């Protein structure tokens, strides 16, 4: 049987791992976006109307 303190420790450890994965994926997306901006690669699949200002 797992004690409550062990369960809390395991839960916090899992949350840290999830946050690390989410942060890594966010960094990867940002790096890909900045690389696309530098190379001029049109990886944005939104239609042109959504890219223009609405004012």
N, C-alpha and C positions, 0 to 999 in steps of 0.2 A: 504494500500500500504506500502511495506517495503522500508525504505530509503536505500540509497546506503551504508551508514556506518553500518546499521544493517545487510545488506546482507554480507558485508565484515566480520563482526564479526561472523556471523553464518557460513560462509564458512571456516574461520580459526578454529572455534570450531570443525567443522566436520573433517577437515584435522588432527587436533590433535587427535581426537578420532580414526581415521583410523590409524594413526601412532602408537598409543598406542596398537591397536589390532594387527598390524603387528609385533610390537616388542614383544608382549606377545606370539604370535605364534612362533616367532623365538626362544625365550627363551625356550618354551616348546619343540620344535624340538631338541635344543641343549641338554636339560636335558635328553630327551629320548635317544639321541645318546650316551651321556656319560654313562647313565645307562646301555645301551646295551653293551658298551665297557667293563664296569666293570663286567657284568654278563656273557659275552661271548655269548650273544644272537645274532644269525646271522639274524638281521633284514634288512641287506643290501641285496637288491634283484638284484644288478648288477651281471653280469656274472664274473667269476674269471678272465678272460682275461682283463677286464677293470680295475681290481684292481692291476694288476702287472705293474711294470714300463715298459716303452716302449723303454728304452735305450738299 
